[in-house]
Amino acid sequence: MYILKNALKNIGRNKGRNILLGIIIFVLILSTTAALVINSTTKGIIDDYKTRFGSKITLSVDFDKLMSEQKPNADGILAFPEAPVISSEQYMSFAESEYLKSYHMDMLAGVALEELEAVDEKANDVMAGSIGGSADDEYISPEAKLLGYSDTNNLPDFTDGLRKIIEGSLFKNKNECLISSDFADLNGLKTGDSFVVKDTASKKNVMLTVAGVYADATKASDVPQGSFSLEGSYGNRRNEILVGLETMTANFSVNDLSVNAEYELKTPDLVKDFEKELREKGLPAVYNVETDEANYNKIVAPVVGLSKISMAFMWVILVVGGIILLFITSMAIRERKYEIGVLRAMGMKKSKVAIMLVIETVMITVLCLGAGLGIGSALSQPIADSLIAGQVKAVENQPTQNGSINGAISIGGAGEPDIEPLKEIDVSLTPETALQIMLIALALALLSSSTGVIFITKYEPTKILWERN
C-alpha cells in the first residue's frame, strides 16, 4: 500500500516531467489506435473479397502454349492451331470434385414441338419443320429452347424481376417445367397439362408436365449468352421452356447439350489441387485454371494500400516514439537519483523501488490509454477516408491493363463486369483491436520504466548518494 501511495504522490510532485511523458505515450497510443482500427477493418475486407474472388474458377486458353503447338501445313506455312474444345461431359465430370463448395450449371437443348405451335412460328420459313433427304437422315430444325438449371434459387431474369411466376409453382421433380404465359395461351396449356417436345439431335420424344407459368417482360430478341441467335421461334424468348438439370441429364445425351458451368472452391488455396484433378480428368494443357485475381486486385488495391500505409505509419511512430520515451525516462531517472538513493538507504528493496517506478508509469499510461482509445477511434474514420481517397486516385491513374489472355474462355460465359474499386470503408474499434492496443500500451509502460529498473539494479545506495554529493 505504501508503494502505491508513494507512486501517486510522485506523479503529483513531478507534474512537468510526467505531463511530457504522458503526452508522448498519448501520441503513441493515439496513432496506434488509428492504425490498428484501420488495419483490422481492411484485413476483414481483404479476406472477404479474397474468399469471394479467389474461390470462383475460370478456365482460359494460354495463348503462348497454343502458339507453341503451331505446325506447318501442306504448303510449309505455320498454321494457327485451334483451341481444343471442352466437352459437355467433361464439364459434368469437373463438377464431381471434393474441392468444390458449389457449382452452377446451365444446359441448353434445341427442341421441336409436337402438336404445339411456337410463338412467332410463322417467321421460321425454311428453319421450321424438317429439311433434308430420307427420313433417317432428316434434319429437324429447333423451334424452342429447353433450358436446364442446377440452381433454381437464382434463375436468370427472375432475380431481376423481368420474369415472374403467375400460375403454379417452380419445377421440383423430373420432367416438370415452366413455360411463358404467351406460349401457354397460344397452345391452351395450364398447370398440370403435359406436352411432348422432340430432341433435334437424337429425335427422341420427351414428355413434360407444366408446373408453372411465368410472365415474361424480357425482349423477345434477347438471347442468353452461350446460345445461338437465330431468327424465328427459336430466337424468341417466349418459347423458352425451363426445367431442372435432372430433366436434362435424364432425357438428353450430355454431349448434345450446350453447357455453361461455374465452379466455386471451398477455399482459394485449393486451386492447385483442383487443377491437378482437372488435368487427370482430361483438361487440355493449353487451358489455365485461374481465380478472378484481376478483379480482386482492382477492387481491393486501394484497401491493401491503405492497410500498408497505416501499419508502416504505426511502426515508424512506435520506433521513433519508443526512442524518445527511453531518452526522457533516462533523463528523469537521473533527476531522481537522490530520491532513489534515500529510499534504498532507508532499507527499501530494489524490487519494491522498481515496482513503484513501474506503477507510476502504468498509471500515466492508463490515463493516456482511455483518452487515446476514444480520440483515436473517432479520428480513424476521417483518416481512413483521406488515405483511401489518395489510394483510389493512384489506382485510377494507373494505365488500364487487360488481365485476360487472348482467347480466354470463362466457365459460365459471362463477360468481365465493370468492377469499381472500393472508394470508402466503415472503420470501427473491435474488442480484439482494443486488446491489442492495451497490450501495446502495457509494453510502452514497461519500456519507459525499464531505464529506472536497470539503474536501480546497477547501483548501490551508497554509490548513488556519493555521486549526488
N, C-alpha and C positions, 0 to 999 in steps of 0.2 A: 504493500500500500504506500509506503514511503517513497518507493521508486516512482510510482505513478504520480503522486502529488508533486514530487520534485520535478518530474518531467513537465507537468503542467505549468509550474512556476517558471521553469527555464524558458518555455515558449513565450511567456509574458515578459520576462526580463530582456530577452534578445529580440525585440519586435522587428527592428530593421532587417537584421540578418534573416530571420525566419520568414518575413514578408517576401524578401528577394528569393529565398529558397522555394516558397510557396508559389510565386509567380512562374518560376521555371518549371516546377512539377505540374502546375496547372496547364501551361502551354503544351507540355509533352502529352499529358492526358487528353487535352482537347484535340490535338492533331491526331493522336492515336485513335480516339473515338470516331472522329470523322472518317479516317482512313479505313478502319475495320468495319464500320457500318456500311460504307460504300462497297468494300470488298466482299462482305458476306452476301449482300444483295446481288451484286454482279455474278458472284460464284453460283448462286441459285439459278439465275437467268441462264448463264452459260451451260450449266448441267442440264437444264430443262431443254434448251434448244439442241444441245448435243445429242440427247436421247431421241428427240423428235426427228432431227435431220440425219443423225448417224445411224438410225435403225432402218430407214427406208432404202431398199436396194435398187440400184439402177444397173442395167446391162448396156454397155456401149461398145461399139466397134473401135478397136485400136487401129487407127489409120496406118501407123508405121508398120505394124505387124502385117496388115493386109497388103501393103505395098511390097513388103519383103517377099511375098509369095508370087510376085509377078513372074510370068513365064512367057517366052517368045511364042508367037503363033506360027502358023504355016509359012508366013512371009518373013519370019525372023524379027517381027516387031513385038516389043513387050506389050502384052495385053493387060489391061487393068482387070484384076480379079474381082469377082462378085463376092460379096459377103455371104457366108453360109447362113441359111435361114434356120431359126429355132422352131422346131415343130410344136404343134399344139400338145402333142403327147408329152414332150419334154417339159413344157410349161406346167402340166399337171404333175409330173414327177418331181419337179423342183419344189412344189408346194408340200410334198411329203418329207419334211425335214424337222428334226428335233430342235434346230436352232431358231425356228420361226415362232414369233409371238402370234402372228396372224397373217393371213393373206386375203386379198380381194381379187376375185377373178370374174371376168365378164366373157360370155361366149355369144357368138353371132352365127346364125344359120339362115340361109335364104330358103324360103318355103313357098310352095304353090298352094293355092286354096282349092279345096274340093267342095263343089256345090255352094260356094260362097262367092261374093263379089267384093273386090278390094276397092277402097276409096281411091278415086281418080284412076280407075281401071281402064277407062276408055282412052286414056293418054298413052297406054302401053304400046299400042300399034304392034309392031313386029315383036317387041320384047315380051308381050303377054303370050300365054299358051305355050305351045311347043313348036320347035323347028327342027329340021334335020331329015334324015333318011328313014330307015326302018324303025320299027317300034323299039327294038332292042337298043339302037343307038340314039334314040330320041333324046334331044336336049330339052330340058324343062326350064323355062325362064322363071326366076323367082318373082313372086308378086307381093310378098310381105317379108318382114324381118321377124325372126324369132330370137329374142334376146334373153339370155340366161344370166342370173346374178347370184353370187355367193353371199353377198351382204345385203339382206333385204331391209336393213335399217337405214341404208344410205343409197337408195335408188336415185339415179340421176334425174334431175328435173323435179322430182317430188320434194327433195330437201330445199329446192329453190322456190317452191310454190308455183311452178309452171304446170305441174300436174297434180291432180288430187282425186282420190278415190271417192266416187259419189254413190256407188252402189256396191253392196257386197263387202268383201274384205281382201286383204293381201293373200296371195297364194301361200299355202303352208305345206301341201302334200305334192307328191309327184304327179305330173300331168295336169296340175291346176295352173290357171293363167289369169292375167289381167289384160283386158282389151280396152281400146278407146271408145268413148261414147259414140263417135262418128261411125266407127266400124260396127258397133253393136246395133245402132239404129238402122244402118244400111241393110243389115242382114237379119234384123229382128231377133237378136240374141239378148238374153238376160242371164242373171246369175243362176248357175246350176245347169245351164244348157251345155251341150257338148258339140264339137265340130271337129272336122278332120283337116289336117294340113299334110302336105307331101314334101318330104325331104328331096330337094332337087338333085342332090348328089347320089344318094342310094335309091331314090324313088320309093322310099318306104313311107307308108301312111302312119301318121301319129294322131291318136285321139286326144284332144284337150278338153278340159272342163272349165267353164268360166267361173272363177272365184270372185271376181270383182270387175267393175267398170270404172275407168278413170276419165275425168275431164282433162282435155289437153289444150293448153294455151301456148304451146311452142309453135314456131313457124313450121309449116309443112315441109319446107325445103331444108330445114336444119338436119344435118346428118351427123350422128355421133362419130367422134374421131375413131378411126380404125375401120370404118365401114366404107363401102363403095358409094359414091354419089351418082345415082342413076336417075334418069327422068322416069316419070310414070309412077305406078303404085308402089314399086319397091323403094323409091326415094321419098315417098310420102310418109311422114312420121305418124299419121293417124292409123297406119297399118302395122305399127309395131306391137307385137304380142309378147308380153313379159312373163317369164317363167323362172323357176328356181334352177340352180345349177344341176340338181339331181335329175330334173327332167331332161336336160340337155345330154348329160353323160349316159343316161339310160336308153335314149332313143336315137342318138346320133354317134357316128364314128368321130372320135376326138380330132383326128387329122383332117376331117372335112369341115371343121369349125374354125372360125376366126377367133383367136383368143387374145385377150388383154389381161395381164396379171400384174399384181403389185404385192411385193413381199416385204414384211416388216420383221426385223430380228428382235429377239428378246433383249439383247444389249448390243451396243455398237461394236464392242470388242470381239464379236463373233463373226466378223466379216471374213477373216481368213479361213476359219473353219467351214463357213458356208460356201465360200468359193471352192475350197478343196472338194466338197461334196458335189457341187455343180459340175466340176471337171470330171469327176468319176461318173456322173450321170450323162456325160456327153456334151457338155457345153464347149463349143469350139474355142480354140486357143486365141482366136482374134478378138474375142469378147473380154472386156474388163468388167469385173464385179466391183461396183463402187457405191459409196453412200453419197448423199446430196451435200457434199462438202462445200461446193461453191456457194450455194445459197446460205448454208450455215455460216460460212465466213463473212458473207455480205451482211447478214443480219447482226451478228454478234461482234463484228470488228470494232465498232465504237465502244462496246461494253468491255471487251478484252483490253482495249487501250486504256479505258477508264480505270479498270482494276489494276493494271500495271503501274499507272501514274500514281494512284492512291497509295499502293504498297511501297513504291520507291520513295515517295514523299515521307511516308511514315518512318521508314528505316533511316533515312537521312536525318530526320528530326530527332529520332531516338539516339542515334550515334552522336550527333553534334550536341544534343541536349544532355546526354549522359556525361560527355567530357566536361561540359560547363558545370554540370551538377557536382562532379567529383572535385573540380577546381574550387568551387565555392565552399563545399563542405570541408575540404582540406584547409582552406583559409580560416574557416570558422573554428575548426579544432585547434589551430594554432592560437587563436584568441582565447580559447577556453582551457589552455594548458594548466593554468594555476588552479582553476576550479576543479579540474580532474585530479590534479596532484593532491589537493586538500582532501577530496573525497577518498582517495586511495590511502592517504596518510591517516585518516580517521578510522581506517580499517575496512572500508567497503571493498568487497572483492571485485576483481576485474570483470567477472561475468555480470555482476549487478550494474556496474557502471556502463558496460556495453549495452545491456538490456535497456537502461534508461535512455541512452542515446538513440537506440532503435525505436523505442516508444515515442520519443519526441518527433522523429521523422515520420513514423506511421500516422501519428495524429494529424500532422500537417498534410500528409498525403490523402488521408480520408476526407478532410475538408475539401481539398482540391479535386478529389475523385467525384464527389457529389456535384460540384459545380461543373466539372469537365464533362461528365456524362450528360447532364441536362443541356448545357450550351452546345456541346459537340454534336449531340443527336439532332438538335434544332438546326445547326448550321450544315449538317450533312446533305440535306436536300438541295439548297441553293448551290452548294459546292459541286454536287453531282451534276446538276443541271448545266452549270457553267462549263465543267470539264467535258461532259458528253457532247455539248454543242460544238466544242472545238474538235472533238474526235469525229463527229458526223461530217463536219466541214472538210476535214482532212481526207476522209474516205470518199466523199463525193467529188473531191478534186483529183482523185487518182484516176488514171486512164482506165476506161472500161475494158475488161478482159472477158473474152468468151470462154467460159470454163468448160464447154462441151467439146468433145472430139468430133472431127469431121465424120459424118456418117453415124453419129450417136443414135442408138436405139434405146428408148426408155421403156421399161416394162410398165405398161399402163397407158402408154401412148400420149400422155398429156404433155403439152409444151411447157417450157420453163415459165413459171409465174413471174409476174412483175413484183419482185421482192424489194421491200424498202427496209433499210437498216433501222434498228431501234433508235429512236430520237429522244426518248425520255424513259426514266425509270423511277419507281417509287421506292425510296430507301426508308428503312426503319430499324430501330435498335432491338435486336432479338436477345433473349436470355443467354444464348451461347456467346454472342458477341460481348455482352456485358460482363460475363465471367472472364473472357479473355482480357478485357480491359482491366478488370480488377487484379488479375494475375500480373499483368504488366506494371500496374501501379505498385503492387507489392514488391516486384523486382526493383523498381526505381527507388522505393524506400530503403530496401536492403543495400542497394548500390550506394546511395548517398550516405548511409550510416556506416558503410564498410571502412571508410577512411578513419573514423573515430575508433572503431573496434581494433583496427590494425595498430593505431597509435597507442591504445591502452595496453595491448598485449606486448608491445615492443619495449615500452619504457617503464621503469620502476618509479614509484612516487618520489623518492629522494632525488633521482636524476631530474624529474620534471620540475620540482621545486628549486633545485640548484640552478637549472637553466633559466628559471624565472628570475632568480636573484642576480 
